[in-house]
Amino acid sequence: MQNIHDIIEIKRGLHRLCGKNLVDAVAELDKCEEFFKDIFIIYGLIYSTETIRQKRTFIATATKYFILDRLPKDTLYFNDEKYESNNKKELKILLDNTIDIFYRIRNRCNSNEEFKKKYAEHFNEEVKDFSKEIAENRDDCLSDFAKTIQKIYTNSKNQKNKH
């Protein structure tokens, strides 16, 4: 059973690099939540709604590495600096195949470190280090504008209470 709150947060992370149709295609995969949960575990993160909410940059970068970079070159195009796809039916098959490759490699490994190495070897790449993206949290502090509005609201409320 999918946790709708986790899927919503995953979609928010995906929106950083994908257009709406691609976000929906990834989120609608049968193994979407399982895949992201495994990615979090592989990289030492707790998989919870709050952690997903804080790790949107990690979700976007991991999606690019594990999914988007693995699709045939003519599958995606850029529109307003986001990945998009023309063929939703073909895309679903390609996404499913990409996830299947991930799990075929994952299931042959005994540790997260072995998986990272075997995955990179499979695609003739260096092992991907996501430490910068993992360290980055969503900024929950208020913008200067929001702080000013909050201060005005608090001051006006205090003024009313004095009278």
C-alpha atoms as a printed R data frame, in Angstrom:
    type eleno elety resid chain resno      x      y       z
1   ATOM     1    CA   MET     A     1  0.000  0.000   0.000
2   ATOM     2    CA   GLN     A     2  1.420  3.339  -1.011
3   ATOM     3    CA   ASN     A     3  1.654  6.155   1.484
4   ATOM     4    CA   ILE     A     4  0.034  9.094  -0.321
5   ATOM     5    CA   HIS     A     5  2.002 11.623   1.757
6   ATOM     6    CA   ASP     A     6  5.290 10.016   0.729
7   ATOM     7    CA   ILE     A     7  4.249  9.971  -2.937
8   ATOM     8    CA   ILE     A     8  3.318 13.665  -2.737
9   ATOM     9    CA   GLU     A     9  6.746 14.500  -1.306
10  ATOM    10    CA   ILE     A    10  8.484 12.334  -3.918
11  ATOM    11    CA   LYS     A    11  6.559 14.206  -6.619
12  ATOM    12    CA   ARG     A    12  7.674 17.529  -5.135
13  ATOM    13    CA   GLY     A    13 11.271 16.353  -5.428
14  ATOM    14    CA   LEU     A    14 10.705 15.161  -8.982
15  ATOM    15    CA   HIS     A    15  9.267 18.559  -9.957
16  ATOM    16    CA   ARG     A    16 12.747 20.022  -9.492
17  ATOM    17    CA   LEU     A    17 13.873 18.436 -12.769
18  ATOM    18    CA   CYS     A    18 10.815 16.918 -14.460
19  ATOM    19    CA   GLY     A    19  7.742 18.339 -16.125
20  ATOM    20    CA   LYS     A    20  4.316 17.293 -14.875
21  ATOM    21    CA   ASN     A    21  3.825 14.385 -17.304
22  ATOM    22    CA   LEU     A    22  7.183 12.854 -16.396
23  ATOM    23    CA   VAL     A    23  6.580 13.403 -12.674
24  ATOM    24    CA   ASP     A    24  3.269 11.577 -12.992
25  ATOM    25    CA   ALA     A    25  4.803  8.752 -15.048
26  ATOM    26    CA   VAL     A    26  7.475  8.091 -12.396
27  ATOM    27    CA   ALA     A    27  5.019  8.441  -9.496
28  ATOM    28    CA   GLU     A    28  2.586  6.009 -11.145
29  ATOM    29    CA   LEU     A    29  5.156  3.220 -11.426
30  ATOM    30    CA   ASP     A    30  4.147  0.132  -9.467
31  ATOM    31    CA   LYS     A    31  7.492  0.166  -7.661
32  ATOM    32    CA   CYS     A    32  7.788  3.939  -7.221
33  ATOM    33    CA   GLU     A    33  7.657  4.080  -3.450
34  ATOM    34    CA   GLU     A    34  9.632  0.850  -3.028
35  ATOM    35    CA   PHE     A    35 12.318  2.211  -5.353
36  ATOM    36    CA   PHE     A    36 12.718  5.498  -3.484
37  ATOM    37    CA   LYS     A    37 12.638  3.727  -0.126
38  ATOM    38    CA   ASP     A    38 15.494  1.486  -1.319
39  ATOM    39    CA   ILE     A    39 17.446  4.480  -2.626
40  ATOM    40    CA   PHE     A    40 17.118  6.173   0.768
41  ATOM    41    CA   ILE     A    41 18.275  3.023   2.566
42  ATOM    42    CA   ILE     A    42 21.205  2.484   0.160
43  ATOM    43    CA   TYR     A    43 22.461  5.982   0.958
44  ATOM    44    CA   GLY     A    44 21.875  5.729   4.722
45  ATOM    45    CA   LEU     A    45 18.752  7.860   5.006
46  ATOM    46    CA   ILE     A    46 15.633  7.132   7.014
47  ATOM    47    CA   TYR     A    47 12.645  6.765   4.721
48  ATOM    48    CA   SER     A    48  9.861  8.845   6.250
49  ATOM    49    CA   THR     A    49  7.574 11.582   5.000
50  ATOM    50    CA   GLU     A    50  9.561 14.204   6.902
51  ATOM    51    CA   THR     A    51 12.908 13.011   5.531
52  ATOM    52    CA   ILE     A    52 11.528 12.861   1.988
53  ATOM    53    CA   ARG     A    53 10.236 16.420   2.445
54  ATOM    54    CA   GLN     A    54 13.735 17.582   3.441
55  ATOM    55    CA   LYS     A    55 15.590 15.665   0.724
56  ATOM    56    CA   ARG     A    56 13.993 16.965  -2.471
57  ATOM    57    CA   THR     A    57 17.381 17.735  -4.012
58  ATOM    58    CA   PHE     A    58 18.506 14.175  -3.302
59  ATOM    59    CA   ILE     A    59 15.318 12.775  -4.863
60  ATOM    60    CA   ALA     A    60 15.855 14.850  -8.002
61  ATOM    61    CA   THR     A    61 19.533 13.941  -8.353
62  ATOM    62    CA   ALA     A    62 18.986 10.251  -7.580
63  ATOM    63    CA   THR     A    63 16.140 10.142 -10.114
64  ATOM    64    CA   LYS     A    64 18.384 11.642 -12.770
65  ATOM    65    CA   TYR     A    65 21.152  9.133 -12.019
66  ATOM    66    CA   PHE     A    66 19.113  5.965 -11.540
67  ATOM    67    CA   ILE     A    67 16.291  6.611 -14.013
68  ATOM    68    CA   LEU     A    68 16.596  9.505 -16.454
69  ATOM    69    CA   ASP     A    69 20.246  8.936 -17.397
70  ATOM    70    CA   ARG     A    70 19.397  5.283 -18.151
71  ATOM    71    CA   LEU     A    71 16.675  6.002 -20.702
72  ATOM    72    CA   PRO     A    72 17.466  6.048 -24.432
73  ATOM    73    CA   LYS     A    73 18.696  9.495 -25.479
74  ATOM    74    CA   ASP     A    74 15.728 10.257 -27.737
75  ATOM    75    CA   THR     A    75 13.168  9.454 -25.011
76  ATOM    76    CA   LEU     A    76 13.340 12.794 -23.210
77  ATOM    77    CA   TYR     A    77 13.691 16.426 -24.193
78  ATOM    78    CA   PHE     A    78 14.048 19.706 -22.284
79  ATOM    79    CA   ASN     A    79 11.200 22.156 -21.918
80  ATOM    80    CA   ASP     A    80 11.667 25.143 -19.591
81  ATOM    81    CA   GLU     A    81 14.776 23.448 -18.139
82  ATOM    82    CA   LYS     A    82 12.839 20.324 -17.159
83  ATOM    83    CA   TYR     A    83 12.806 16.847 -18.617
84  ATOM    84    CA   GLU     A    84  9.701 15.907 -20.607
85  ATOM    85    CA   SER     A    85  8.612 12.968 -22.750
86  ATOM    86    CA   ASN     A    86  6.356 12.760 -25.795
87  ATOM    87    CA   ASN     A    87  5.287  9.138 -25.619
88  ATOM    88    CA   LYS     A    88  3.697  8.243 -22.286
89  ATOM    89    CA   LYS     A    89  2.928  4.616 -23.211
90  ATOM    90    CA   GLU     A    90  6.484  3.914 -24.383
91  ATOM    91    CA   LEU     A    91  7.866  5.849 -21.420
92  ATOM    92    CA   LYS     A    92  6.088  3.604 -18.901
93  ATOM    93    CA   ILE     A    93  7.681  0.508 -20.456
94  ATOM    94    CA   LEU     A    94 11.119  2.152 -20.484
95  ATOM    95    CA   LEU     A    95 10.743  3.298 -16.862
96  ATOM    96    CA   ASP     A    96  9.647 -0.182 -15.762
97  ATOM    97    CA   ASN     A    97 12.640 -1.711 -17.545
98  ATOM    98    CA   THR     A    98 14.982  0.790 -15.910
99  ATOM    99    CA   ILE     A    99 13.623 -0.055 -12.454
100 ATOM   100    CA   ASP     A   100 13.900 -3.775 -13.251
101 ATOM   101    CA   ILE     A   101 17.613 -3.362 -14.093
102 ATOM   102    CA   PHE     A   102 18.070 -1.513 -10.793
103 ATOM   103    CA   TYR     A   103 16.531 -4.440  -8.883
104 ATOM   104    CA   ARG     A   104 18.377 -7.123 -10.855
105 ATOM   105    CA   ILE     A   105 21.657 -5.520  -9.831
106 ATOM   106    CA   ARG     A   106 20.435 -4.792  -6.289
107 ATOM   107    CA   ASN     A   107 19.293 -8.367  -5.693
108 ATOM   108    CA   ARG     A   108 22.743 -9.747  -6.571
109 ATOM   109    CA   CYS     A   109 24.491 -7.607  -3.969
110 ATOM   110    CA   ASN     A   110 25.109 -8.271  -0.306
111 ATOM   111    CA   SER     A   111 25.683 -4.680   0.790
112 ATOM   112    CA   ASN     A   112 24.833 -1.135  -0.175
113 ATOM   113    CA   GLU     A   113 28.470 -0.431  -1.026
114 ATOM   114    CA   GLU     A   114 28.629 -3.485  -3.287
115 ATOM   115    CA   PHE     A   115 25.447 -2.331  -5.032
116 ATOM   116    CA   LYS     A   116 26.822  1.168  -5.666
117 ATOM   117    CA   LYS     A   117 29.967 -0.335  -7.174
118 ATOM   118    CA   LYS     A   118 28.165 -2.967  -9.293
119 ATOM   119    CA   TYR     A   119 25.605 -0.428 -10.526
120 ATOM   120    CA   ALA     A   120 28.324  1.987 -11.638
121 ATOM   121    CA   GLU     A   121 30.273 -0.857 -13.274
122 ATOM   122    CA   HIS     A   122 27.156 -1.997 -15.146
123 ATOM   123    CA   PHE     A   123 26.939  1.438 -16.792
124 ATOM   124    CA   ASN     A   124 30.739  1.935 -17.082
125 ATOM   125    CA   GLU     A   125 30.693  4.917 -14.738
126 ATOM   126    CA   GLU     A   126 32.317  6.036 -11.541
127 ATOM   127    CA   VAL     A   127 30.454  5.317  -8.304
128 ATOM   128    CA   LYS     A   128 28.049  8.203  -7.701
129 ATOM   129    CA   ASP     A   129 28.473 10.114  -4.449
130 ATOM   130    CA   PHE     A   130 25.343 11.923  -3.308
131 ATOM   131    CA   SER     A   131 26.848 13.351  -0.106
132 ATOM   132    CA   LYS     A   132 26.341 16.978  -1.220
133 ATOM   133    CA   GLU     A   133 22.669 16.350  -2.073
134 ATOM   134    CA   ILE     A   134 22.097 14.326   1.098
135 ATOM   135    CA   ALA     A   135 23.560 17.127   3.213
136 ATOM   136    CA   GLU     A   136 21.217 19.672   1.640
137 ATOM   137    CA   ASN     A   137 17.875 20.107   3.381
138 ATOM   138    CA   ARG     A   138 14.878 22.045   2.175
139 ATOM   139    CA   ASP     A   139 14.938 25.549   3.596
140 ATOM   140    CA   ASP     A   140 12.008 25.743   5.988
141 ATOM   141    CA   CYS     A   141 12.815 29.181   7.300
142 ATOM   142    CA   LEU     A   142 10.553 31.983   6.224
143 ATOM   143    CA   SER     A   143 11.547 34.348   3.449
144 ATOM   144    CA   ASP     A   144 12.300 37.958   4.396
145 ATOM   145    CA   PHE     A   145  8.903 38.941   3.013
146 ATOM   146    CA   ALA     A   146  7.100 36.284   5.072
147 ATOM   147    CA   LYS     A   147  9.071 37.306   8.190
148 ATOM   148    CA   THR     A   148  8.035 40.947   7.661
149 ATOM   149    CA   ILE     A   149  4.366 39.994   7.230
150 ATOM   150    CA   GLN     A   150  4.524 37.794  10.322
151 ATOM   151    CA   LYS     A   151  6.120 40.650  12.321
152 ATOM   152    CA   ILE     A   152  3.469 43.150  11.159
153 ATOM   153    CA   TYR     A   153  0.698 40.684  12.007
154 ATOM   154    CA   THR     A   154  2.145 39.999  15.460
155 ATOM   155    CA   ASN     A   155  2.628 43.716  16.176
156 ATOM   156    CA   SER     A   156 -0.904 44.593  15.045
157 ATOM   157    CA   LYS     A   157 -2.323 41.821  17.202
158 ATOM   158    CA   ASN     A   158 -0.314 43.070  20.190
159 ATOM   159    CA   GLN     A   159 -1.561 46.634  19.583
160 ATOM   160    CA   LYS     A   160 -5.186 45.420  19.607
161 ATOM   161    CA   ASN     A   161 -4.646 43.562  22.865
162 ATOM   162    CA   LYS     A   162 -3.256 46.712  24.529
163 ATOM   163    CA   HIS     A   163 -6.438 48.697  23.848
